[in-house]
């Protein structure tokens, strides 16, 4: 079910960049694609540091 939704919501980034009106739009598309991964990495690091600190406090 989730895979079907993911396929339906896939956005063709290359097409957006080709039809971009200016460079600011291209930068916005790039940030919009990278931002979710940056947030996930930050969340993973925060969870890792919390677990590590909890283990050291015991």
Secondary structure, 3 states (H helix, E strand, C coil): CHHHHHHHHCCCHHHHHHCCCCHHHHHHHHHHHHHHHHHHHHHHHHHHHHHHHHHHHC
